[in-house]
């Protein structure tokens, strides 16, 4: 018994189906990872001291921010941007996901 390619088993995938599969993968990735700010910092391999330096704050303020349960969006944006990313806010409904642009 030999090995067969996946494409030989399922056949050609239509562009419409490929687009749907890709959309599902993007949504799954977005839903698969949920970090609080402390977990995000650790995931990005930063210490509280390093993040504090990037944000021009004290280590104690970073500790307090990570312990807080309800940070402002501006705080979350600053943290994410200091790590080289950008923050997206998405409204999720049963039938759609809508990105809410954040003020620059």
C-alpha positions in Angstrom: 0.0 0.0 0.0 1.6 3.3 -1.1 1.0 6.8 -0.1 -1.4 9.1 -2.0 -1.5 12.8 -2.2 -4.4 14.5 -0.4 -5.4 16.2 -3.7 -5.7 12.7 -5.3 -8.1 11.6 -2.7 -10.4 14.7 -2.5 -9.9 15.9 -6.1 -9.7 19.5 -7.2 -11.1 22.1 -4.8 -13.1 24.9 -6.4 -12.0 28.5 -5.8 -15.2 29.1 -3.9 -14.6 26.2 -1.6 -10.9 27.2 -1.2 -12.1 30.7 -0.1 -14.5 29.2 2.4 -11.8 26.9 3.8 -9.4 29.8 4.1 -12.0 32.0 5.8 -12.7 29.2 8.3 -9.0 28.8 9.0 -8.6 32.6 9.7 -11.6 32.6 12.0 -10.4 29.5 13.8 -6.9 31.1 14.4 -8.6 34.3 15.7 -10.7 32.3 18.1 -8.0 29.8 19.1 -5.8 32.3 21.0 -7.1 34.3 23.8 -4.5 35.9 26.1 -4.7 38.5 28.8 -2.1 41.2 28.7 0.3 39.3 31.0 0.0 36.1 28.9 0.5 38.2 25.7 3.7 39.7 27.2 5.0 36.3 28.1 4.1 34.9 24.7 6.1 37.6 23.1 9.0 36.7 25.5 9.1 40.1 27.2 9.7 40.7 30.9 7.6 43.3 32.8 10.7 45.5 33.0 11.3 45.3 29.2 7.6 46.2 28.6 7.8 49.0 31.1 10.8 50.5 29.3 9.0 50.3 26.0 5.9 52.1 27.4 8.0 54.5 29.6 6.3 53.2 32.7 7.4 51.5 35.9 7.5 47.7 36.3 5.0 48.1 39.1 2.5 49.8 36.8 2.9 47.0 34.3 2.2 44.5 37.1 -0.9 46.5 38.1 -2.1 46.7 34.5 -1.7 42.9 34.0 -3.7 42.3 37.3 -6.5 44.6 36.3 -9.6 42.9 34.8 -10.8 45.8 32.7 -8.0 47.8 30.9 -9.0 50.6 28.6 -8.7 50.0 24.9 -6.1 52.7 24.7 -4.0 50.8 27.2 -4.4 47.5 25.3 -3.5 49.3 22.0 -0.4 50.9 23.6 0.8 47.5 24.9 0.2 45.7 21.6 1.8 48.5 19.5 4.9 48.5 21.9 5.3 44.9 20.9 5.2 45.7 17.2 1.6 44.7 16.6 -1.7 46.5 16.1 -5.0 46.1 17.9 -8.2 45.1 16.2 -11.6 45.2 17.8 -14.1 42.8 16.2 -17.9 42.7 16.9 -19.0 39.0 16.6 -22.6 38.1 15.7 -24.1 34.8 14.8 -23.8 35.5 11.1 -20.9 37.9 10.8 -17.8 39.5 12.2 -17.3 43.2 11.9 -14.0 45.0 12.5 -14.5 48.2 14.4 -11.8 50.7 13.4 -9.9 52.3 16.2 -9.0 56.0 16.2 -5.4 56.6 15.2 
